[in-house]
């Protein structure tokens, strides 16, 4: 019964492992025809053959040079298959495998599975418009252009010749009656289908056509099987996974449980030094396996996640192996954060108040020109991120993304303004995880309370206003994705509690807490006159809004300032 399954094995590297697997197939009664790539040195090939010559079920076919994407792989499969069918009349299914394939279940399970499906061909076969795995284009063109040059060895000639054919509009016709299909090169075909392909009177014409097709081993049998198969299942019985570049995943010892979970009969590509995998599966007890349908879908989610991690990375994590291009990041930062502009100038002790109200870590001006103001005057923070201004300014965006990554799970808030390093302005504006609250013009309060010469104050005010105006333009641009709220200083101080409550609700959306403690606003008596003095000196402070000359009635020496309402 076991002799009804024949194996065609293509080997080119790790011949010691190929010998081990070949003996395993033969020990189960499966005849093998092995093709050794002509790129393998003759001495090495001779030793490999002599090690297996004593087994009557193992024979060797004529050798071809097998370059990736070239005709040699198809020629090797054809010749070995013809030899297998000629030498073993009882073979009903032929299974194409490589030297790096490893049976995951007892061979008898596979034989019984195929015996219950004597007329079924297992070969992945889909039209070029229906397959999702084509990488680097050349879907339909691989059949209508000529590809005499190796893509791997002569990439320059390959690309130039394709361009030349496109320029000259050179195109080949697909043989009449053929509809090109593609799929995995690892198939299992019935004797009837395989012999019909190999003995077709039109085979010379088909061979001439496919010799000029790119990667013909993924289209030759896949196309011709459609001509003769009585019953086809468009899937491979070999578990083979590919990464986003079209390169096969390699299985290592730590994939043992993953391979078991797949319930597949055979897997490739196995690392030659995966001793645990070879020892486990080549000596497996058949009673340990359930006779279930192969189900690679069980592990597809893991591979999809691996591809996503490899191509997109984790949000906010920048690593040397996958440093993203600008605007192609999978999330600029790792978590939500809040930026406050003008609040620490307008309110006394704003940072400790916000920390008590939200439970977040509230920093001062992280990007001040003279100091990195971490919360609670810390000199270093999670991840050994220090308060060095030189280090921060070497890469301000990297500094912030590093801070957010190192403090995941804790909301970070910091102060910002026109006195800060502006190199993060565009970054925070395009970050959807950022919550930016701005009281425009509040930077004038420290100038108002300073003891500088008025000429110096006017010059500094003009400079800061220009910087903030550019920053606000960035925040209002159409590509801004952050949650941005901007108030002029005049409109904010009229009713400060409503915006403060909204900010806190956004930081802690589930808390639903009403403010019962408000930050104390600085004394702005005389601030309106200060702005008017700037106007009188020729500087127009427009970012504060329509600020009255007197912000409140003149207070007597025993009068107290009227508090704003806490609701």
Order of alpha helices (4+ residues) and beta strands (2+ residues): beta-alpha-beta-alpha-beta-alpha-beta-beta-alpha-beta-beta-alpha-alpha-beta-beta-alpha-alpha-alpha-beta-beta-alpha-beta-alpha-alpha-beta-alpha-beta-alpha-beta-beta-beta-alpha-alpha-beta-alpha-beta-alpha-alpha-beta-alpha-alpha-beta-alpha
